[in-house]
Amino acid sequence: MEHIGFNKPYLTGKETEYIHQAVLSGKISGDGSFTKRCHRFFEERFGFKKCLLTTSCTDALEMAALLIDIKPGDEVIMPSYTFVSTSNAFALRGAKIVFCDSRKDHPGMDEDLIEPLITPRTKAIVPVHYAGIACDMDKIMALAAKYSLYVIEDAAQGIDSYYTGADGVKKPLGSLGHMAAFSFHETKNIMSGEGGMIVLNDERFFDRAEIIREKGTNRSRFFRGEVDKYGWVDIGSSFLPSDIIAAFLYAQLENLDDIQQKRRKIWDAYYEGLKHLEDKGIFKLPFVPAYASNNAHMFYLVCNNLAHRDETIRLLKENDINAVFHYLSLHKSPYYTPKYDGGELSETDRYSDCLVRLPMYYELDPTRVIDVLCKPR
Amino acid sequence: MEHIGFNKPYLTGKETEYIHQAVLSGKISGDGSFTKRCHRFFEERFGFKKCLLTTSCTDALEMAALLIDIKPGDEVIMPSYTFVSTSNAFALRGAKIVFCDSRKDHPGMDEDLIEPLITPRTKAIVPVHYAGIACDMDKIMALAAKYSLYVIEDAAQGIDSYYTGADGVKKPLGSLGHMAAFSFHETKNIMSGEGGMIVLNDERFFDRAEIIREKGTNRSRFFRGEVDKYGWVDIGSSFLPSDIIAAFLYAQLENLDDIQQKRRKIWDAYYEGLKHLEDKGIFKLPFVPAYASNNAHMFYLVCNNLAHRDETIRLLKENDINAVFHYLSLHKSPYYTPKYDGGELSETDRYSDCLVRLPMYYELDPTRVIDVLCKPR
């Protein structure tokens, strides 16, 4: 019986060839030719106004926090059911994190619960497109407009996924907020081991983003010949990845359509194969709202309770299949509990206890996973 | 006439082979097998207590600032003649940067000027081993002990360079302070495009460093089986590089001795070839104090004034040789000038105006550079 892992990074075959090209070019620090090709790809394919590769999605979120000048006391609203980096990036700048509960039908934050959390100190909303499934961005952008807030999409899992709002136009995730953060960690559809990207949809941020990403210097302008020396002009960090990473990523991008098609097939097979269990009330399957598309980043089940999930994971493990739970509620984390002054977030806790992710990767044959889950117990 | 660039990244030949191995291993996110091999190499070769690769030296410095809990109002003493990241890492946490002037005989900070800058709010001293030449660490560590300060070595340029103090023991740079930051940017002796490392010499920081580097989670303990789930336990970021980067770096490390020997030969050729110009008072050559070693990271000249340096750079450029100036005084930068309340730093300004770096890389034949500089004018 072959072991089925939770994730297996897929290689298109061109990764090391492109890395070799980058290495031979003699310019493998940040912003080399493959980085520029990646930027162009994303801008042309998805209509993002400006893209900048970063060393991780975490770094992209930190750039966002710097760009909107988060200061101690500022409040940022986000789901509690998310990866720590969503909150850390803002906590690092001193923000108070205001956690919003998840939806009943989906782990994404409940858009209808956001407005009561807004105070005069609220500066931003950070919707997380969990499993690559869009949040209801019309609702969120309307709140942002009403209260003059920034919206930073945490699109870590959201590559090549879409939202269709009231205007009927299908727009890629990452193009809807003022800015967005993507991840290319090896668990993602498109990956480079570690890696990320910030997307800027508001031109006001273009110049400063280049500066913050280049250690607070105007080096980008220097390289374009716009200034004759560069110096320290702002706060910043080193957010740009080696061109080796960009070369790897570019090989993946060239195969985006193939990768997405393959993953969707696996996702559909899971859905078809397990639907009857949902009908019997055994598991809940992923819900995709009408306004959202599905980029097949993840296939998850929601169990009825923690014991049921433990049993499901154990059953799969006995069959040499690695299924894993996901986030622990951040408002109950050792770090944030002492700082948390909000109410109970029961849906968040439910996903924290009951959600299990099934193996999901390009080369997966999901048949055995489905069979094990469907065996009468 | 062949163009001589300022820097040309040297490839040992094994970089893409190791990257290929990393890629085939199916684990190319952070802390894979090449990352562990790099950590072991550094710990064994240099006796560093604990090493952790980071995505850049900037990130290593930011980790250091988090580890010593820099808060708004804390003061950090460092040279003004340094790269912006030295100061940015602490400015990001709200520190007041207290700039110290350079030495008359060397661009490193003047150890005898540090004590008057210490106040009750001083938390750390950050000596920068400019050009890989050690600061006088006995003096700095004595001040740190006297005033209970942390010492964070900015060893960005300091790989495989040494300090011999009053005890007569030759110790590698990076092993002397509480912690140290190294760079593997493509301009460094040993490189991976972008890349860095934090060295921890004080065991008190070991556990928290792992947490801060892993987004503020105890994931490292989880992977070692010490806890059964991991969560948000502290502030943090994503500081770990892809194993692709570590694979590249490891190929370089295997050839450390060869690289260093070759660079020293070039450095010595410069020194021998240009010494008579120093004797005539035309340029100052690099000064290496008796307690310091020379890792041949950089060969620089100090001109008599700005006009002389401009002329030197122009002369070399006319001969298709790219020589470059270096840092602009940080205390006079657009970002820090409005915040600076210290005195004049005349040596810093002199190096800012007068220092020029000559081409320096593994494959360089320095003969033509020397000939151009020695031609009677």
HADDOCK unambig.tbl for C-alpha pairs under 7 A between the chains (distance, minus, plus):
assign (segid A and resid 8 and name CA) (segid B and resid 26 and name CA) 6.52 0.50 0.50
assign (segid A and resid 9 and name CA) (segid B and resid 26 and name CA) 5.95 0.50 0.50
assign (segid A and resid 16 and name CA) (segid B and resid 16 and name CA) 6.99 0.50 0.50
assign (segid A and resid 16 and name CA) (segid B and resid 20 and name CA) 6.21 0.50 0.50
assign (segid A and resid 20 and name CA) (segid B and resid 16 and name CA) 6.20 0.50 0.50
assign (segid A and resid 26 and name CA) (segid B and resid 8 and name CA) 6.56 0.50 0.50
assign (segid A and resid 26 and name CA) (segid B and resid 9 and name CA) 5.97 0.50 0.50
assign (segid A and resid 28 and name CA) (segid B and resid 186 and name CA) 6.92 0.50 0.50
assign (segid A and resid 28 and name CA) (segid B and resid 193 and name CA) 4.64 0.50 0.50
assign (segid A and resid 29 and name CA) (segid B and resid 185 and name CA) 6.60 0.50 0.50
assign (segid A and resid 29 and name CA) (segid B and resid 186 and name CA) 5.91 0.50 0.50
assign (segid A and resid 29 and name CA) (segid B and resid 193 and name CA) 4.04 0.50 0.50
assign (segid A and resid 29 and name CA) (segid B and resid 194 and name CA) 5.13 0.50 0.50
assign (segid A and resid 30 and name CA) (segid B and resid 194 and name CA) 6.66 0.50 0.50
assign (segid A and resid 56 and name CA) (segid B and resid 238 and name CA) 6.92 0.50 0.50
assign (segid A and resid 58 and name CA) (segid B and resid 237 and name CA) 6.63 0.50 0.50
assign (segid A and resid 58 and name CA) (segid B and resid 238 and name CA) 6.01 0.50 0.50
assign (segid A and resid 84 and name CA) (segid B and resid 215 and name CA) 6.72 0.50 0.50
assign (segid A and resid 84 and name CA) (segid B and resid 232 and name CA) 6.25 0.50 0.50
assign (segid A and resid 85 and name CA) (segid B and resid 215 and name CA) 6.17 0.50 0.50
assign (segid A and resid 88 and name CA) (segid B and resid 235 and name CA) 6.25 0.50 0.50
assign (segid A and resid 88 and name CA) (segid B and resid 236 and name CA) 6.49 0.50 0.50
assign (segid A and resid 92 and name CA) (segid B and resid 235 and name CA) 6.66 0.50 0.50
assign (segid A and resid 185 and name CA) (segid B and resid 29 and name CA) 6.60 0.50 0.50
assign (segid A and resid 186 and name CA) (segid B and resid 28 and name CA) 6.90 0.50 0.50
assign (segid A and resid 186 and name CA) (segid B and resid 29 and name CA) 5.90 0.50 0.50
assign (segid A and resid 193 and name CA) (segid B and resid 28 and name CA) 4.62 0.50 0.50
assign (segid A and resid 193 and name CA) (segid B and resid 29 and name CA) 4.03 0.50 0.50
assign (segid A and resid 193 and name CA) (segid B and resid 242 and name CA) 5.15 0.50 0.50
assign (segid A and resid 194 and name CA) (segid B and resid 29 and name CA) 5.13 0.50 0.50
assign (segid A and resid 194 and name CA) (segid B and resid 30 and name CA) 6.66 0.50 0.50
assign (segid A and resid 194 and name CA) (segid B and resid 241 and name CA) 6.45 0.50 0.50
assign (segid A and resid 194 and name CA) (segid B and resid 242 and name CA) 4.86 0.50 0.50
assign (segid A and resid 215 and name CA) (segid B and resid 84 and name CA) 6.75 0.50 0.50
assign (segid A and resid 215 and name CA) (segid B and resid 85 and name CA) 6.17 0.50 0.50
assign (segid A and resid 231 and name CA) (segid B and resid 328 and name CA) 6.71 0.50 0.50
assign (segid A and resid 231 and name CA) (segid B and resid 333 and name CA) 6.28 0.50 0.50
assign (segid A and resid 232 and name CA) (segid B and resid 84 and name CA) 6.26 0.50 0.50
assign (segid A and resid 232 and name CA) (segid B and resid 333 and name CA) 5.45 0.50 0.50
assign (segid A and resid 232 and name CA) (segid B and resid 334 and name CA) 6.22 0.50 0.50
assign (segid A and resid 232 and name CA) (segid B and resid 335 and name CA) 5.64 0.50 0.50
assign (segid A and resid 233 and name CA) (segid B and resid 333 and name CA) 6.76 0.50 0.50
assign (segid A and resid 233 and name CA) (segid B and resid 334 and name CA) 5.11 0.50 0.50
assign (segid A and resid 233 and name CA) (segid B and resid 335 and name CA) 4.41 0.50 0.50
assign (segid A and resid 234 and name CA) (segid B and resid 335 and name CA) 5.41 0.50 0.50
assign (segid A and resid 235 and name CA) (segid B and resid 88 and name CA) 6.24 0.50 0.50
assign (segid A and resid 235 and name CA) (segid B and resid 92 and name CA) 6.65 0.50 0.50
assign (segid A and resid 236 and name CA) (segid B and resid 88 and name CA) 6.48 0.50 0.50
assign (segid A and resid 237 and name CA) (segid B and resid 58 and name CA) 6.64 0.50 0.50
assign (segid A and resid 238 and name CA) (segid B and resid 56 and name CA) 6.92 0.50 0.50
assign (segid A and resid 238 and name CA) (segid B and resid 58 and name CA) 6.01 0.50 0.50
assign (segid A and resid 241 and name CA) (segid B and resid 194 and name CA) 6.45 0.50 0.50
assign (segid A and resid 242 and name CA) (segid B and resid 193 and name CA) 5.17 0.50 0.50
assign (segid A and resid 242 and name CA) (segid B and resid 194 and name CA) 4.86 0.50 0.50
assign (segid A and resid 328 and name CA) (segid B and resid 231 and name CA) 6.69 0.50 0.50
assign (segid A and resid 330 and name CA) (segid B and resid 232 and name CA) 6.97 0.50 0.50
assign (segid A and resid 333 and name CA) (segid B and resid 231 and name CA) 6.27 0.50 0.50
assign (segid A and resid 333 and name CA) (segid B and resid 232 and name CA) 5.42 0.50 0.50
assign (segid A and resid 333 and name CA) (segid B and resid 233 and name CA) 6.72 0.50 0.50
assign (segid A and resid 334 and name CA) (segid B and resid 232 and name CA) 6.22 0.50 0.50
assign (segid A and resid 334 and name CA) (segid B and resid 233 and name CA) 5.07 0.50 0.50
assign (segid A and resid 335 and name CA) (segid B and resid 232 and name CA) 5.64 0.50 0.50
assign (segid A and resid 335 and name CA) (segid B and resid 233 and name CA) 4.40 0.50 0.50
assign (segid A and resid 335 and name CA) (segid B and resid 234 and name CA) 5.37 0.50 0.50
